[in-house]
Amino acid sequence: MAIEGVEQPEILEINETLRLRRYDGAADFAFAWYQDPELVYLVDGVKRPYDRETLYNMYDYLDQHGELYFIEARAGEGFAPIGDVAFSRTDLPIVIGVPEYRGRGVGRQVIQTLMDRGRQVIQTLMDRGRQLGFPTLGVREIYDFNIASIRCFTACGFAPVARTDKGWRYEAKL
């Protein structure tokens, strides 16, 4: 479900090898990602793998409160999902679920594309925020121990604005 009053595109191209594909209700392939206790720790601050109900509840929530995309990488003639990212007024959670793609700048490319695309295409997520009158784009919380996410978001113009129990809330001005 797109943000009310704004049409969500099916595909947002990042480059020739990466793209974002709109969530369509199918996510069984992502179940393996959320079985990794270290990944879940970075996302939720606990090392408890998801069951399928938790996975779909999370995706349904994110989809109902903004725009949810799967990050896809070129695989042969097509694309294969490697992570997920959601956009809402107050949060921008991003997960690189396939370990081979972690630490390779994929998250940064996704965020930069979402932020910079406004110069190229009106359907960028940052433009969506501007269209809806959002003064800032926020990330609800990045845990202090999630160094990769801290580096990724600060490199993309986000700054810590408020302390949370386990980390900081981040914002980028639009």
C-alpha positions, -999 to 999 in steps of 0.1 A, spaced: 0 0 0 15 33 -11 15 65 9 -20 79 7 -24 102 -23 9 92 -39 13 64 -64 40 39 -56 60 27 -86 65 -10 -91 102 -6 -98 128 20 -89 160 15 -108 192 21 -88 217 11 -115 221 -17 -140 227 -43 -112 204 -30 -84 168 -20 -82 139 -17 -58 107 -38 -64 75 -29 -47 62 -53 -20 35 -76 -35 26 -97 -5 50 -125 -13 80 -128 10 87 -164 18 122 -160 2 130 -134 30 123 -159 58 159 -172 57 173 -137 62 154 -133 94 166 -166 107 201 -151 112 203 -141 149 230 -115 141 208 -98 115 178 -98 138 199 -84 165 209 -54 143 172 -49 134 154 -55 167 181 -56 193 174 -92 202 188 -125 188 154 -142 183 148 -154 148 115 -146 132 87 -171 125 67 -167 93 39 -149 112 63 -123 126 79 -118 92 46 -112 75 33 -90 103 64 -69 100 60 -65 62 23 -59 64 29 -32 90 57 -15 70 35 -17 38 5 -2 56 26 27 71 45 37 40 62 22 9 79 -12 12 104 -24 -14 126 -54 -19 162 -46 -29 170 -68 -59 204 -76 -75 209 -87 -111 210 -125 -113 215 -138 -148 188 -124 -170 166 -113 -141 168 -100 -106 168 -117 -72 158 -102 -38 187 -95 -14 171 -72 11 143 -48 20 138 -11 26 107 8 37 99 45 35 77 64 58 77 98 73 94 87 105 115 57 95 137 42 68 146 7 79 169 -11 55 181 -47 57 206 -64 35 195 -100 40 219 -119 17 253 -119 35 274 -117 3 260 -82 -3 267 -68 32 295 -43 35 296 -37 -2 279 -3 -3 244 -16 -13 226 1 15 244 34 7 234 31 -29 198 24 -20 196 54 3 215 77 -21 192 67 -50 162 74 -29 176 108 -19 192 118 -52 166 106 -76 145 137 -71 167 154 -97 158 127 -122 124 114 -114 95 129 -94 87 94 -79 116 94 -56 110 87 -20 125 120 -9 103 138 -34 74 119 -19 83 134 15 84 168 0 51 163 -18 35 154 15 51 183 33 76 163 54 102 187 67 125 158 74 130 121 67 137 101 99 150 68 110 133 58 143 164 42 158 199 29 149 214 9 177 249 21 189 264 -13 180 251 -12 144 282 5 130 274 -3 94 240 14 95 254 44 113 281 48 86 256 43 58 230 68 71 255 95 81 272 92 47 238 99 32 232 131 52 214 118 82 224 131 116 216 119 151 189 140 167 177 122 198 190 95 221 170 63 224 173 34 248 199 16 226 211 42 201 199 73 183 171 86 162 184 100 129 170 127 105 178 142 72 164 176 63 144 178 31 
